[in-house]
Amino acid sequence: MTDHDKPAAEAPSAKRYRLNDTLVPARPLEPALYLVATPIGNLSDITLRALETLAGADVLACEDTRVTRVLLDRYGIENRPYSYHEYNADEAGARLLAALDAGKSVALVSDAGTPLVSDPGYRLGQLAIEAGHRVVPIPGASAPLAALVGSGLPNEAFLFAGFLPTKDKARRDRLKELAKVPATLIFFESPHRIGDTLTAAAEELDASRPAAVCRELTKTFEEFRRGTLGDLAEIYADKAVKGEVVLVIGPPMADAAPDAADVDSLLAELAGTMPTAKAATEAAKLTGLPRKDLYQRLLELKGAA
């Protein structure tokens, strides 16, 4: 690890941040691990609490110091960022835990969005909690939530499923596992794989399911393309895509209740080849209706015969 990657021995003397062209002193932070959400594109999407935390932390850890430096410079924060990413997580994590053990405040940010969501910060958060340190979330920008509210799809229940597997079979297996989840599904996806993913989703979930491809959220070329999975699969089959993508897929369509006459016909057919109890059980499997109700209806049909 280079000197640039090591946390400073002492906190910066000027703990300030710029607000409306005025440098504002940051209040001292209590010892804790602060998980700070940062903008996902538009640098204006930062909270005042996040700025104060980034400026006031004794140690500031991030994925890529170059990316975080842009944000810090924008708001006049002199705190020097320290690298913590998947390739140095063991060594860097130990240093950050040591800082917490020494009673320092440690702020953790990802390149964009909320730390611990699809990044290595999860391990650090776990270790900090196990060691008895206070963990403080500083909420803010979130790509999954921005995509969800902009998609126009149901949001009463939703599942963020991260990245799908890159291999086709594994991707399809995962989609099959999620097919019946009664919620809107949210995925991160590479712009190079979105076409293949939409094709797999249309085939494994239902081509008529509504979905939205949300690209470059909060940035200059932000785009929401909405339609069915089948329509979107056709659009993106040969379409070159740039930028970060979030795929939102609506919940599965509710199955229509079987027609009563059709149920009676099915019960009569099954009862002609098997005992009443077994016929009711089989009908329940085929229709999704309660076995108890089907058994009672079959008794009624036999009584009326």
N, C-alpha and C positions, 0 to 999 in steps of 0.2 A: 504494500500500500504506500503510495507517495504521500509527501507531507501535505499536498493539497487535499488528499482524501481523508486526512485525520481531523477530528474535531479540534477546535481551538482550545488551548489550555485554559483561557479565560474568556468570558463573554465579552462581546464587543462593547466599547465604552459608550458609543452613541446608539442607544436603543430607541430608535425613532422610525416613523413611517410618514410618508407624504400624503396629505389629504387636502385636496383643493389648493394645491401649491403651498401648503403650510406644513412644516415638519412638526409632527405631534409626538410627544414623548410616550413611549410604551410603558404601561404599568408593569411592575415586577410580577413574574409568574411563580405560582407555587410549584414545588417539585412534582412532576408528573410526566407521562407520555401523552403529548397532545397530537391527535390525528386530525390534520388540517386539510379540508377540502379546498382545492384550487380550481381556477377556471378550466373548462374543457375546450376552450377556444378563444372566446372573447375575454380579454384581460380585465374588463370592467366587471365581470361576474365574480367579484371577490367580496367577502364580507368584512366589515370593520373589525370584527372580532378576530378573523383570520389574519388581517394585517397586523394587529396588535400582538398576536401570538407569534407570528413569523419574526417580528422585530424584537420581541422581548425574550425569546427562548435562549437559554444558555447554549444549547446545541441544536442546530437545524440540519436534519437529515432528509435527503431526497434521492430520487432515482437517478436523474441526470443533472449534474450541477449546471450545465449550460442552459438547459431548459428553465430551471428554477431561477437562474440568474436574471433571465429576461424579466420575470415577474418581479423580482426584488428590485431591479433597477427602475422599473416602471413606477414603483411606489417608494423609492428612496430609502430602501432598507439595506443597511450595511452588514447585516449578519452574513457570515460566510457559510454557504451550504457544504455539507459533508455527504459523500456518496454512500448510499445504502441501496443495493439492488440484488437481484437474484444470484449474481456471480460472486458477490463478496458478503452475502448475508450472514454467514457464520462468523467471520472475523469482525465485520462492521457491527453486527448485532451485539456481539460481546462487548464492544467498546461503548455502544449506546446504553446497554444495561449497566455497565460500570458507571457511566455518568449518572444514571438514575440512582444507583446505589450510593453515589456520592452526594445525593440531594440536589441534583441539577434538574432543570426543566428541559425536556427534549421534545422538539416539534418534528413530526414526520409528515412529509408531503409526497404525493406521487407526481408524475409528470402532468397529469390532468385528472380532475375529478377527486373522488374520495379515496383516501388510502385504505388498504386491505381489500378493496374490491378488485379482484383479478390482478393483484400484484403481491410481491413477497412480504409486504408489511404485516400480513396475517401472522406470520411466525413471530415477529417482534412483539406484536400485541399479545399473543399467547404467553410468551416468555415473561413479559412485563407483569401480566396478571398473576401468573404462577409465582412470581417473585414478590408479590404483594404490593406492587406499585400501582398508583392511581392512573387510570387511563381515561382521558378526556376527549370525546369527539367534538370537533369544531365543524359543524355541518355547512354545506354549501352546494356548489354545482355537482350535478350527477347526470351522466349521459343516459343511463337507463330510464330515469324518471323524466328527463327532458324528451326522450323519444316516446315514452308512453303517453304523456299528456299531449304531445304534438301529433300523435298517430291517429287520434280520433277513435281508437279502439276501447272496448270496455276496460275500466280500471278498478272495478270493485274488488277484484282479486287478480294478482299477477305474480308471475314467477320469473326472476332473473336467473337464467341458466348459464351465464358466462359464454365462453367460446365452445362451439361444437367441435368434435374431433375432426382432424384434417383428412383422414382416410374415409373413402366413401362408405364402406360397410359399417365402420364404427359410427360414422355420422348418422346413417340410417337407423342403426340399432338404438342410438340415443333418442332420435326423433320418435321411434316407436314407443319407447319408454314414456315419453312425454305426451303422446297423442291424446290420452284420455284425461289429462290434468284439466280440471274445470277452471281454468284461469288463462289470462292473456300471457303469452310467452315472450320473453325478451332475451335476445342473444347479441353478443358482440360478434362481428364477422370481418374477415379480411376483405378488402375490395377485390382481391384476386380470386376469392372463392365464393362470392355472393351468388353468382349465377348457378354454380353447382349446388349450393345449399338450398336455393329456392326450388330447383328441380327436385331434389330429394324431399324437401318439405311438402311440395305439391303431391308427390307420389305416396308419401308415407302418412301424411296427416289428412289431406283432403284438398284437392285443387280448388274447391269453392270457398275455403276458409279465407276470411279477410286478413290482410296483412299490410305492413308499411315498411318500406326501406327508408331509413332515416340517415342522411349522410351529412358530414361536416357540420354537426350541430353547433349552433351559436357563432359560426364563422361566416365569412363573406358569402360563400357559395352554399349556404345551408339549403338542403333539399329534403322534402317529404314526398315520396312517391307511393301512393296508396292504390290498392286493388286486391283482387283475389290472388292466392298463391299461384294459381295456374297462369293468370295474366302476367304477374310479375316475373315468373319463371321464363316466359317467352320474351319479355322485354330485356331481361338481363342475360339471356342465353349467350348473346354475342356482343354485349354492351361493355365497353371499357369503362371501368369505374376508378375514380381516384378518391383519396381521403378516407377517414374513419367512418365505419358503417355500424349502425345498430338496426337489427331486424326485429320487428314486433309482429307477432302472430296472434290473431284473435282466438278466443276460446273455442272449443269444439261446438258444433251446432247441436242444439238439443234434439234428440230423436223424437219424432212425432209418435204419439201414443197409438198403439195398434187399434185398428177398427174392431169394435165389439163383435161384429158378425164374423170377421176373419179369425178372431180368437176362438169363437165357438166352433167354427169349422175345423180349426187346428186341433182343438180338444177332442172333437168327435173322431177325427182321423187317428189321433194317437191312442185314444181309448179303444179303438177297434183292434189294436195289435199288442197292447200291454195293459197291466193292471192300472187301476185308477190313480194310485199314489205315484207310480212311476210316470204315468202320462202327465200328471200335474208338474212333476219335477222337470220333465223334458220340455214342457211348454214354458216353464219359467225361464229355462236357459235360452230358449228361442225368442221369447218376447221381452224379457227383462221385467216382467210383471211378478208380483209376489206369489210364491208357490201356494201359500195358504188361500189366497183369493181364487186362484185357478182351480185348486182342489175343490173348494166350495162350489164354484160355478159348474164344474164337471158333475158333481153330485146332483145339482139342480137340473142339469141337462138330462142325466140318466133318469131322474124322477119324473121328468116331463115326457119321457119317451114311452 
